[in-house]
């Protein structure tokens, strides 16, 4: 009973104030519990007395639209939608002067659907498709003149044959531009151009290459196809998927 009375008094006091001092100077148009945690309502956050964000809270979690502003406290920086504290719905980000930078969609915390980026002049810069947080191979990027970008780095393969020396054969994989911003997989894309869940990640992050080593005993042989996928990051910050197959046919005939 005492705890409930305390909560009622606290809520009445909070709602009678124009501002609540503390971290971020949060305007009091919401309800707190007895421990001071925000239960529900609209929260206005300030930085140096300038409006920074407006957030909606329901049952202790972000819900619905959150708006974040540039340093002037008026120009939009981003608009984000939440569902039970997780990003869910269309997100929009803006340049400092207020023009639209990009739009993308979240489905329960993961990027899902179409993502578009724009130049400051409003022209489309890129279109990418995501599913469960991962991109597919349909990326389209546009040059300043509006033409579709066509030149991207490709997968390069080199081999090292030491079968006669020690029974080893190595397949080295890298990108044509020697980029380290790449993640390799052995596997295939599905019918929608996404990396299949059973694809195997290869190499270490940041290396920019990986090697498949075959070690054969005398008389052994291998005939198989390596299906290689590379997920690289472009200058525009998008992910580009490219693939390459390599046929391996080796036998240890050392005498």
Order of alpha helices (4+ residues) and beta strands (2+ residues): alpha-beta-beta-beta-beta-beta-beta-beta-beta-beta-beta-beta-beta-beta-beta-beta-alpha-beta-beta-beta-beta-beta-beta
